[in-house]
Amino acid sequence: MTISDIMHKQLHNLIMANATRRAAGIKARNTIIAKHGSNYYARIGRKGGSQTDTRPKGFEADRALARIAGAKGGRNSH
């Protein structure tokens, strides 16, 4: 088996895996729509877009803590 044959086989496997994932995603979407109605994605999008609690959370609430955590992450990544 040549390198070209190996590369062709790997590419074929990648294409087939992507096609399988896409088909599975479409099947899941159809199942969700059948169970929850055709406006399911609009409903969850509306919930996500309508933020009710506007207080800062996480690192937004404590910039000093964010700086310390970022420094630690930077040191550990090298």
VMD Tcl script that builds the backbone (N, CA, C; Angstrom):
set m [mol new atoms 234]
animate dup $m
set s [atomselect $m all]
$s set {name element resname resid chain x y z} {
  {N N MET 1 A 0.851 -1.171 0.000}
  {CA C MET 1 A 0.000 0.000 0.000}
  {C C MET 1 A 0.903 1.242 0.000}
  {N N THR 2 A 0.657 2.147 -0.904}
  {CA C THR 2 A 1.480 3.349 -1.013}
  {C C THR 2 A 0.960 4.441 -0.077}
  {N N ILE 3 A 1.761 5.472 0.078}
  {CA C ILE 3 A 1.356 6.602 0.913}
  {C C ILE 3 A 0.095 7.242 0.348}
  {N N SER 4 A 0.017 7.327 -0.969}
  {CA C SER 4 A -1.160 7.901 -1.620}
  {C C SER 4 A -2.422 7.100 -1.288}
  {N N ASP 5 A -2.294 5.776 -1.284}
  {CA C ASP 5 A -3.439 4.917 -0.940}
  {C C ASP 5 A -3.873 5.137 0.507}
  {N N ILE 6 A -2.894 5.254 1.405}
  {CA C ILE 6 A -3.188 5.469 2.825}
  {C C ILE 6 A -3.893 6.807 3.012}
  {N N MET 7 A -3.374 7.858 2.374}
  {CA C MET 7 A -3.979 9.182 2.489}
  {C C MET 7 A -5.399 9.186 1.920}
  {N N HIS 8 A -5.583 8.484 0.813}
  {CA C HIS 8 A -6.914 8.403 0.204}
  {C C HIS 8 A -7.893 7.707 1.148}
  {N N LYS 9 A -7.446 6.635 1.790}
  {CA C LYS 9 A -8.299 5.905 2.717}
  {C C LYS 9 A -8.646 6.770 3.929}
  {N N GLN 10 A -7.654 7.507 4.460}
  {CA C GLN 10 A -7.907 8.374 5.602}
  {C C GLN 10 A -8.902 9.474 5.244}
  {N N LEU 11 A -8.755 10.058 4.062}
  {CA C LEU 11 A -9.670 11.092 3.611}
  {C C LEU 11 A -11.081 10.523 3.456}
  {N N HIS 12 A -11.176 9.350 2.893}
  {CA C HIS 12 A -12.487 8.691 2.732}
  {C C HIS 12 A -13.140 8.455 4.091}
  {N N ASN 13 A -12.364 7.974 5.063}
  {CA C ASN 13 A -12.899 7.736 6.406}
  {C C ASN 13 A -13.373 9.031 7.049}
  {N N LEU 14 A -12.624 10.114 6.857}
  {CA C LEU 14 A -13.004 11.407 7.408}
  {C C LEU 14 A -14.311 11.899 6.786}
  {N N ILE 15 A -14.430 11.785 5.491}
  {CA C ILE 15 A -15.659 12.215 4.799}
  {C C ILE 15 A -16.850 11.397 5.280}
  {N N MET 16 A -16.676 10.100 5.426}
  {CA C MET 16 A -17.783 9.244 5.870}
  {C C MET 16 A -18.174 9.569 7.305}
  {N N ALA 17 A -17.189 9.855 8.172}
  {CA C ALA 17 A -17.486 10.194 9.559}
  {C C ALA 17 A -18.275 11.493 9.622}
  {N N ASN 18 A -17.886 12.489 8.812}
  {CA C ASN 18 A -18.606 13.754 8.799}
  {C C ASN 18 A -20.035 13.566 8.297}
  {N N ALA 19 A -20.209 12.743 7.294}
  {CA C ALA 19 A -21.548 12.482 6.765}
  {C C ALA 19 A -22.414 11.793 7.811}
  {N N THR 20 A -21.826 10.887 8.569}
  {CA C THR 20 A -22.556 10.182 9.622}
  {C C THR 20 A -22.979 11.145 10.727}
  {N N ARG 21 A -22.062 12.026 11.140}
  {CA C ARG 21 A -22.398 13.012 12.176}
  {C C ARG 21 A -23.493 13.950 11.710}
  {N N ARG 22 A -23.428 14.378 10.454}
  {CA C ARG 22 A -24.452 15.279 9.916}
  {C C ARG 22 A -25.805 14.584 9.893}
  {N N ALA 23 A -25.837 13.336 9.448}
  {CA C ALA 23 A -27.096 12.593 9.406}
  {C C ALA 23 A -27.665 12.410 10.815}
  {N N ALA 24 A -26.783 12.146 11.780}
  {CA C ALA 24 A -27.235 11.979 13.164}
  {C C ALA 24 A -27.796 13.290 13.702}
  {N N GLY 25 A -27.161 14.403 13.363}
  {CA C GLY 25 A -27.644 15.707 13.803}
  {C C GLY 25 A -29.003 16.038 13.224}
  {N N ILE 26 A -29.201 15.726 11.960}
  {CA C ILE 26 A -30.497 15.975 11.312}
  {C C ILE 26 A -31.574 15.100 11.944}
  {N N LYS 27 A -31.222 13.853 12.235}
  {CA C LYS 27 A -32.185 12.954 12.872}
  {C C LYS 27 A -32.562 13.470 14.264}
  {N N ALA 28 A -31.577 13.954 15.019}
  {CA C ALA 28 A -31.846 14.499 16.358}
  {C C ALA 28 A -32.735 15.731 16.262}
  {N N ARG 29 A -32.442 16.615 15.304}
  {CA C ARG 29 A -33.265 17.811 15.123}
  {C C ARG 29 A -34.708 17.431 14.822}
  {N N ASN 30 A -34.907 16.468 13.943}
  {CA C ASN 30 A -36.261 16.040 13.592}
  {C C ASN 30 A -36.990 15.442 14.788}
  {N N THR 31 A -36.274 14.693 15.613}
  {CA C THR 31 A -36.872 14.113 16.821}
  {C C THR 31 A -37.286 15.211 17.798}
  {N N ILE 32 A -36.419 16.201 17.992}
  {CA C ILE 32 A -36.735 17.309 18.901}
  {C C ILE 32 A -37.962 18.062 18.409}
  {N N ILE 33 A -38.030 18.337 17.121}
  {CA C ILE 33 A -39.180 19.053 16.567}
  {C C ILE 33 A -40.451 18.230 16.721}
  {N N ALA 34 A -40.354 16.914 16.527}
  {CA C ALA 34 A -41.529 16.055 16.682}
  {C C ALA 34 A -42.021 16.044 18.131}
  {N N LYS 35 A -41.083 16.039 19.090}
  {CA C LYS 35 A -41.468 15.975 20.501}
  {C C LYS 35 A -41.940 17.323 21.043}
  {N N HIS 36 A -41.259 18.406 20.654}
  {CA C HIS 36 A -41.471 19.695 21.306}
  {C C HIS 36 A -42.131 20.748 20.422}
  {N N GLY 37 A -42.370 20.432 19.177}
  {CA C GLY 37 A -43.027 21.385 18.287}
  {C C GLY 37 A -42.038 22.129 17.399}
  {N N SER 38 A -42.574 22.713 16.333}
  {CA C SER 38 A -41.712 23.341 15.333}
  {C C SER 38 A -41.099 24.649 15.818}
  {N N ASN 39 A -41.618 25.231 16.883}
  {CA C ASN 39 A -41.054 26.485 17.376}
  {C C ASN 39 A -40.099 26.267 18.558}
  {N N TYR 40 A -39.625 25.063 18.745}
  {CA C TYR 40 A -38.746 24.731 19.875}
  {C C TYR 40 A -37.503 25.605 19.889}
  {N N TYR 41 A -36.813 25.688 18.759}
  {CA C TYR 41 A -35.563 26.441 18.721}
  {C C TYR 41 A -35.819 27.933 18.917}
  {N N ALA 42 A -36.949 28.437 18.443}
  {CA C ALA 42 A -37.298 29.844 18.669}
  {C C ALA 42 A -37.532 30.101 20.155}
  {N N ARG 43 A -38.187 29.160 20.836}
  {CA C ARG 43 A -38.463 29.325 22.268}
  {C C ARG 43 A -37.179 29.346 23.086}
  {N N ILE 44 A -36.271 28.407 22.816}
  {CA C ILE 44 A -35.044 28.389 23.612}
  {C C ILE 44 A -34.153 29.574 23.256}
  {N N GLY 45 A -34.212 30.031 22.022}
  {CA C GLY 45 A -33.452 31.214 21.637}
  {C C GLY 45 A -33.971 32.460 22.330}
  {N N ARG 46 A -35.272 32.547 22.486}
  {CA C ARG 46 A -35.876 33.694 23.166}
  {C C ARG 46 A -35.453 33.700 24.629}
  {N N LYS 47 A -35.424 32.521 25.259}
  {CA C LYS 47 A -35.007 32.441 26.659}
  {C C LYS 47 A -33.558 32.874 26.818}
  {N N GLY 48 A -32.713 32.435 25.918}
  {CA C GLY 48 A -31.307 32.801 26.004}
  {C C GLY 48 A -31.070 34.268 25.737}
  {N N GLY 49 A -31.886 34.849 24.882}
  {CA C GLY 49 A -31.701 36.248 24.528}
  {C C GLY 49 A -32.309 37.218 25.504}
  {N N SER 50 A -33.166 36.748 26.379}
  {CA C SER 50 A -33.813 37.652 27.324}
  {C C SER 50 A -33.209 37.458 28.707}
  {N N GLN 51 A -32.087 38.086 28.930}
  {CA C GLN 51 A -31.393 37.963 30.204}
  {C C GLN 51 A -32.115 38.824 31.240}
  {N N THR 52 A -32.450 38.236 32.366}
  {CA C THR 52 A -33.179 38.977 33.385}
  {C C THR 52 A -32.265 39.470 34.504}
  {N N ASP 53 A -31.237 38.738 34.804}
  {CA C ASP 53 A -30.324 39.115 35.878}
  {C C ASP 53 A -29.125 39.822 35.253}
  {N N THR 54 A -29.003 41.113 35.462}
  {CA C THR 54 A -27.946 41.879 34.800}
  {C C THR 54 A -26.734 42.133 35.694}
  {N N ARG 55 A -26.700 41.511 36.869}
  {CA C ARG 55 A -25.530 41.673 37.738}
  {C C ARG 55 A -24.312 41.003 37.103}
  {N N PRO 56 A -23.127 41.586 37.284}
  {CA C PRO 56 A -21.918 40.951 36.749}
  {C C PRO 56 A -21.669 39.600 37.428}
  {N N LYS 57 A -21.210 38.657 36.646}
  {CA C LYS 57 A -20.955 37.308 37.168}
  {C C LYS 57 A -19.546 36.878 36.790}
  {N N GLY 58 A -19.028 35.934 37.522}
  {CA C GLY 58 A -17.736 35.346 37.200}
  {C C GLY 58 A -16.613 36.362 37.232}
  {N N PHE 59 A -15.711 36.282 36.239}
  {CA C PHE 59 A -14.564 37.173 36.207}
  {C C PHE 59 A -14.963 38.611 35.914}
  {N N GLU 60 A -16.126 38.804 35.306}
  {CA C GLU 60 A -16.593 40.161 35.062}
  {C C GLU 60 A -16.800 40.905 36.385}
  {N N ALA 61 A -17.191 40.180 37.426}
  {CA C ALA 61 A -17.453 40.791 38.727}
  {C C ALA 61 A -16.169 41.083 39.499}
  {N N ASP 62 A -15.086 40.369 39.202}
  {CA C ASP 62 A -13.845 40.542 39.964}
  {C C ASP 62 A -12.656 40.525 39.010}
  {N N ARG 63 A -12.285 41.708 38.515}
  {CA C ARG 63 A -11.199 41.811 37.534}
  {C C ARG 63 A -9.853 41.381 38.126}
  {N N ALA 64 A -9.639 41.659 39.400}
  {CA C ALA 64 A -8.369 41.278 40.025}
  {C C ALA 64 A -8.232 39.757 40.059}
  {N N LEU 65 A -9.315 39.070 40.379}
  {CA C LEU 65 A -9.298 37.611 40.400}
  {C C LEU 65 A -9.045 37.058 38.990}
  {N N ALA 66 A -9.628 37.694 37.994}
  {CA C ALA 66 A -9.414 37.272 36.611}
  {C C ALA 66 A -7.947 37.404 36.230}
  {N N ARG 67 A -7.318 38.501 36.647}
  {CA C ARG 67 A -5.907 38.716 36.337}
  {C C ARG 67 A -5.039 37.645 36.990}
  {N N ILE 68 A -5.323 37.313 38.239}
  {CA C ILE 68 A -4.553 36.285 38.957}
  {C C ILE 68 A -4.726 34.924 38.285}
  {N N ALA 69 A -5.961 34.585 37.938}
  {CA C ALA 69 A -6.219 33.292 37.296}
  {C C ALA 69 A -5.548 33.222 35.931}
  {N N GLY 70 A -5.584 34.312 35.180}
  {CA C GLY 70 A -4.926 34.343 33.874}
  {C C GLY 70 A -3.433 34.165 33.986}
  {N N ALA 71 A -2.846 34.784 35.001}
  {CA C ALA 71 A -1.401 34.642 35.214}
  {C C ALA 71 A -1.042 33.200 35.558}
  {N N LYS 72 A -1.857 32.579 36.401}
  {CA C LYS 72 A -1.612 31.171 36.759}
  {C C LYS 72 A -1.710 30.280 35.529}
  {N N GLY 73 A -2.736 30.499 34.725}
  {CA C GLY 73 A -2.900 29.702 33.511}
  {C C GLY 73 A -1.737 29.894 32.551}
  {N N GLY 74 A -1.271 31.139 32.434}
  {CA C GLY 74 A -0.133 31.413 31.566}
  {C C GLY 74 A 1.128 30.727 32.026}
  {N N ARG 75 A 1.345 30.736 33.341}
  {CA C ARG 75 A 2.546 30.057 33.884}
  {C C ARG 75 A 2.452 28.549 33.666}
  {N N ASN 76 A 1.276 27.988 33.837}
  {CA C ASN 76 A 1.127 26.539 33.731}
  {C C ASN 76 A 1.148 26.047 32.286}
  {N N SER 77 A 0.923 26.948 31.327}
  {CA C SER 77 A 0.871 26.501 29.932}
  {C C SER 77 A 2.249 26.461 29.280}
  {N N HIS 78 A 3.271 26.920 29.991}
  {CA C HIS 78 A 4.616 26.944 29.394}
  {C C HIS 78 A 5.494 25.888 29.973}
}
mol reanalyze $m
mol bondsrecalc $m
mol representation Tube
mol addrep $m
